[in-house]
């Protein structure tokens, strides 16, 4: 026999569990050379400056 849930989960229970299940914001900084956005501590993909 397969495992079966004892009862249905409410919308509130499911949503409370999923509150942390989301995409994280990227910390983008401005390149001092070309002023395009880039990820911190990485080479700028636009101008190649670190």
MOPAC internal coordinates of N, CA, C and O (Angstrom, degrees):
PM7 1SCF
backbone

  N    0.0000 0     0.00 0     0.00 0    0    0    0
  C    1.4515 1     0.00 0     0.00 0    1    0    0
  C    1.5352 1   109.13 1     0.00 0    2    1    0
  O    1.2310 1   121.52 1   -36.43 1    3    2    1
  N    1.2882 1   114.70 1   143.57 1    3    2    1
  C    1.4637 1   120.38 1   179.66 1    5    3    2
  C    1.5241 1   110.62 1   -86.39 1    6    5    3
  O    1.2310 1   121.20 1   -20.97 1    7    6    5
  N    1.3174 1   115.31 1   159.03 1    7    6    5
  C    1.4634 1   120.06 1   177.28 1    9    7    6
  C    1.5240 1   109.47 1   -71.90 1   10    9    7
  O    1.2310 1   120.75 1   -44.99 1   11   10    9
  N    1.3142 1   116.17 1   135.01 1   11   10    9
  C    1.4587 1   121.92 1  -178.06 1   13   11   10
  C    1.5243 1   108.47 1  -127.78 1   14   13   11
  O    1.2310 1   119.23 1   -46.09 1   15   14   13
  N    1.3463 1   119.08 1   133.91 1   15   14   13
  C    1.4601 1   120.51 1   177.63 1   17   15   14
  C    1.5289 1   110.90 1   -61.75 1   18   17   15
  O    1.2310 1   120.41 1   -36.61 1   19   18   17
  N    1.3339 1   116.83 1   143.39 1   19   18   17
  C    1.4661 1   120.42 1  -179.97 1   21   19   18
  C    1.5244 1   111.32 1   -67.25 1   22   21   19
  O    1.2310 1   120.54 1   141.39 1   23   22   21
  N    1.3399 1   116.58 1   -38.61 1   23   22   21
  C    1.4661 1   119.49 1   179.78 1   25   23   22
  C    1.5209 1   109.17 1  -153.38 1   26   25   23
  O    1.2310 1   121.52 1   -15.63 1   27   26   25
  N    1.3130 1   114.69 1   164.37 1   27   26   25
  C    1.4562 1   121.63 1  -178.51 1   29   27   26
  C    1.5236 1   110.30 1   -71.14 1   30   29   27
  O    1.2310 1   120.29 1   -40.18 1   31   30   29
  N    1.3290 1   117.04 1   139.82 1   31   30   29
  C    1.4595 1   122.11 1   176.85 1   33   31   30
  C    1.5210 1   109.18 1   -82.19 1   34   33   31
  O    1.2310 1   120.64 1   -43.36 1   35   34   33
  N    1.3232 1   116.39 1   136.64 1   35   34   33
  C    1.4616 1   120.43 1  -179.38 1   37   35   34
  C    1.5317 1   109.75 1   -75.29 1   38   37   35
  O    1.2310 1   120.80 1   -16.35 1   39   38   37
  N    1.3286 1   116.08 1   163.65 1   39   38   37
  C    1.4625 1   121.31 1   177.66 1   41   39   38
  C    1.5223 1   110.19 1   -58.89 1   42   41   39
  O    1.2310 1   120.70 1   140.27 1   43   42   41
  N    1.3192 1   116.26 1   -39.73 1   43   42   41
  C    1.4649 1   120.93 1  -178.16 1   45   43   42
  C    1.5248 1   111.11 1   -64.18 1   46   45   43
  O    1.2310 1   120.31 1   135.27 1   47   46   45
  N    1.3151 1   117.02 1   -44.73 1   47   46   45
  C    1.4670 1   120.71 1   179.72 1   49   47   46
  C    1.5263 1   111.10 1   -61.05 1   50   49   47
  O    1.2310 1   120.89 1   134.36 1   51   50   49
  N    1.3143 1   115.90 1   -45.64 1   51   50   49
  C    1.4593 1   120.52 1  -178.08 1   53   51   50
  C    1.5240 1   110.29 1   -65.65 1   54   53   51
  O    1.2310 1   120.17 1   135.05 1   55   54   53
  N    1.3101 1   117.28 1   -44.95 1   55   54   53
  C    1.4623 1   121.03 1  -177.66 1   57   55   54
  C    1.5192 1   112.41 1   -68.69 1   58   57   55
  O    1.2310 1   120.32 1   143.96 1   59   58   57
  N    1.3397 1   116.99 1   -36.04 1   59   58   57
  C    1.4666 1   119.47 1   176.39 1   61   59   58
  C    1.5221 1   110.89 1   -64.48 1   62   61   59
  O    1.2310 1   120.12 1   142.74 1   63   62   61
  N    1.3140 1   117.37 1   -37.26 1   63   62   61
  C    1.4593 1   120.80 1   178.83 1   65   63   62
  C    1.5277 1   111.03 1   -69.05 1   66   65   63
  O    1.2310 1   120.29 1   146.67 1   67   66   65
  N    1.3242 1   117.05 1   -33.33 1   67   66   65
  C    1.4620 1   120.97 1  -175.50 1   69   67   66
  C    1.5269 1   113.93 1   -90.58 1   70   69   67
  O    1.2310 1   119.50 1  -172.40 1   71   70   69
  N    1.3277 1   118.56 1     7.60 1   71   70   69
  C    1.4660 1   119.36 1  -176.99 1   73   71   70
  C    1.5203 1   111.93 1   -61.85 1   74   73   71
  O    1.2310 1   119.41 1   150.39 1   75   74   73
  N    1.3340 1   118.73 1   -29.61 1   75   74   73
  C    1.4599 1   121.62 1  -178.71 1   77   75   74
  C    1.5208 1   112.01 1   -94.15 1   78   77   75
  O    1.2310 1   119.94 1   178.59 1   79   78   77
  N    1.3254 1   117.71 1    -1.41 1   79   78   77
  C    1.4569 1   122.06 1  -176.73 1   81   79   78
  C    1.5234 1   108.83 1   -91.95 1   82   81   79
  O    1.2310 1   121.18 1   -99.34 1   83   82   81
  N    1.3304 1   115.36 1    80.66 1   83   82   81
  C    1.4648 1   120.06 1  -178.20 1   85   83   82
  C    1.5219 1   109.31 1  -153.30 1   86   85   83
  O    1.2310 1   120.92 1   -13.63 1   87   86   85
  N    1.3145 1   115.84 1   166.37 1   87   86   85
  C    1.4550 1   121.03 1   179.84 1   89   87   86
  C    1.5228 1   110.01 1   -72.46 1   90   89   87
  O    1.2310 1   120.88 1   -37.90 1   91   90   89
  N    1.3251 1   115.92 1   142.10 1   91   90   89
  C    1.4573 1   120.97 1   179.07 1   93   91   90
  C    1.5268 1   109.37 1   -89.15 1   94   93   91
  O    1.2310 1   121.04 1   -33.38 1   95   94   93
  N    1.3221 1   115.62 1   146.62 1   95   94   93
  C    1.4533 1   120.38 1   177.21 1   97   95   94
  C    1.5229 1   109.82 1   -74.69 1   98   97   95
  O    1.2310 1   120.72 1   -42.20 1   99   98   97
  N    1.3241 1   116.23 1   137.80 1   99   98   97
  C    1.4530 1   120.45 1   177.77 1  101   99   98
  C    1.5218 1   109.64 1   -82.83 1  102  101   99
  O    1.2310 1   120.83 1   -41.94 1  103  102  101
  N    1.3157 1   116.02 1   138.06 1  103  102  101
  C    1.4631 1   121.13 1   178.77 1  105  103  102
  C    1.5247 1   107.94 1   -87.29 1  106  105  103
  O    1.2310 1   120.22 1   -91.97 1  107  106  105
  N    1.3184 1   117.19 1    88.03 1  107  106  105
  C    1.4587 1   121.79 1  -179.34 1  109  107  106
  C    1.5212 1   109.67 1   -90.10 1  110  109  107
  O    1.2310 1   120.90 1   -41.77 1  111  110  109
  N    1.3372 1   115.88 1   138.23 1  111  110  109
  C    1.4607 1   121.38 1   176.68 1  113  111  110
  C    1.5192 1   108.42 1  -119.60 1  114  113  111
  O    1.2310 1   121.06 1   -17.33 1  115  114  113
  N    1.3092 1   115.58 1   162.67 1  115  114  113
  C    1.4599 1   120.58 1  -178.55 1  117  115  114
  C    1.5201 1   109.56 1   -88.77 1  118  117  115
  O    1.2310 1   120.28 1   -46.09 1  119  118  117
  N    1.3144 1   117.06 1   133.91 1  119  118  117
  C    1.4617 1   122.31 1   178.12 1  121  119  118
  C    1.5290 1   108.70 1   -70.52 1  122  121  119
  O    1.2310 1   119.64 1   -48.53 1  123  122  121
  N    1.3412 1   118.30 1   131.47 1  123  122  121
  C    1.4702 1   119.62 1  -179.11 1  125  123  122
  C    1.5234 1   113.58 1   -70.67 1  126  125  123
  O    1.2310 1   119.92 1   161.06 1  127  126  125
  N    1.3331 1   117.76 1   -18.94 1  127  126  125
  C    1.4601 1   120.92 1  -178.81 1  129  127  126
  C    1.5329 1   112.36 1   -87.25 1  130  129  127
  O    1.2310 1   120.68 1   122.78 1  131  130  129
  N    1.3433 1   116.31 1   -57.22 1  131  130  129
  C    1.4714 1   120.03 1  -173.03 1  133  131  130
  C    1.5267 1   112.74 1  -106.48 1  134  133  131
  O    1.2310 1   119.65 1   175.13 1  135  134  133
  N    1.3198 1   118.28 1    -4.87 1  135  134  133
  C    1.4717 1   124.43 1   177.22 1  137  135  134
  C    1.5288 1   113.65 1    63.33 1  138  137  135
  O    1.2310 1   120.21 1  -156.58 1  139  138  137
  N    1.3339 1   117.20 1    23.42 1  139  138  137
  C    1.4633 1   121.66 1   172.06 1  141  139  138
  C    1.5269 1   107.86 1   -91.64 1  142  141  139
  O    1.2310 1   120.45 1   -21.20 1  143  142  141
  N    1.3258 1   116.75 1   158.80 1  143  142  141
  C    1.4567 1   119.60 1   178.85 1  145  143  142
  C    1.5253 1   110.25 1   -79.82 1  146  145  143
  O    1.2310 1   121.11 1   -38.52 1  147  146  145
  N    1.3415 1   115.48 1   141.48 1  147  146  145
  C    1.4585 1   122.14 1   178.78 1  149  147  146
  C    1.5197 1   108.46 1  -147.96 1  150  149  147
  O    1.2310 1   120.23 1   -14.51 1  151  150  149
  N    1.3397 1   117.17 1   165.49 1  151  150  149
  C    1.4584 1   121.56 1   176.43 1  153  151  150
  C    1.5253 1   109.25 1   -77.70 1  154  153  151
  O    1.2310 1   119.87 1   -36.93 1  155  154  153
  N    1.3365 1   117.86 1   143.07 1  155  154  153
  C    1.4636 1   119.62 1  -178.76 1  157  155  154
  C    1.5315 1   111.86 1   -66.50 1  158  157  155
  O    1.2310 1   120.60 1   -32.03 1  159  158  157
  N    1.3321 1   116.45 1   147.97 1  159  158  157
  C    1.4658 1   125.07 1   177.98 1  161  159  158
  C    1.5238 1   111.82 1    63.10 1  162  161  159
  O    1.2310 1   120.47 1  -148.29 1  163  162  161
  N    1.3239 1   116.71 1    31.71 1  163  162  161
  C    1.4581 1   121.40 1   176.73 1  165  163  162
  C    1.5233 1   109.34 1  -138.93 1  166  165  163
  O    1.2310 1   120.88 1   -22.82 1  167  166  165
  N    1.3257 1   115.91 1   157.18 1  167  166  165
  C    1.4566 1   121.37 1   177.79 1  169  167  166
  C    1.5201 1   109.20 1   -66.79 1  170  169  167
  O    1.2310 1   120.52 1   -40.94 1  171  170  169
  N    1.3229 1   116.61 1   139.06 1  171  170  169
  C    1.4631 1   121.41 1   179.00 1  173  171  170
  C    1.5284 1   108.98 1   -67.69 1  174  173  171
  O    1.2310 1   119.23 1   -53.59 1  175  174  173
  N    1.3357 1   119.07 1   126.41 1  175  174  173
  C    1.4668 1   120.29 1  -179.47 1  177  175  174
  C    1.5229 1   113.40 1   -71.61 1  178  177  175
  O    1.2310 1   119.78 1   165.23 1  179  178  177
  N    1.3318 1   118.03 1   -14.77 1  179  178  177
  C    1.4612 1   121.07 1  -176.89 1  181  179  178
  C    1.5241 1   112.18 1   -89.72 1  182  181  179
  O    1.2310 1   120.41 1   135.52 1  183  182  181
  N    1.3458 1   116.83 1   -44.48 1  183  182  181
  C    1.4648 1   118.96 1  -175.90 1  185  183  182
  C    1.5276 1   113.13 1  -118.78 1  186  185  183
  O    1.2310 1   119.30 1   168.65 1  187  186  185
  N    1.3268 1   118.94 1   -11.35 1  187  186  185
  C    1.4602 1   121.55 1   178.33 1  189  187  186
  C    1.5142 1   114.57 1    83.48 1  190  189  187
  O    1.2310 1   119.81 1  -170.44 1  191  190  189
  N    1.3151 1   117.97 1     9.56 1  191  190  189
  C    1.4668 1   121.69 1  -178.97 1  193  191  190
  C    1.5168 1   109.96 1   -82.13 1  194  193  191
  O    1.2310 1   120.48 1   -37.07 1  195  194  193
  N    1.3595 1   116.68 1   142.93 1  195  194  193
  C    1.4535 1   120.52 1   173.84 1  197  195  194
  C    1.5010 1   107.66 1  -115.34 1  198  197  195
  O    1.2310 1   120.10 1   180.00 1  199  198  197

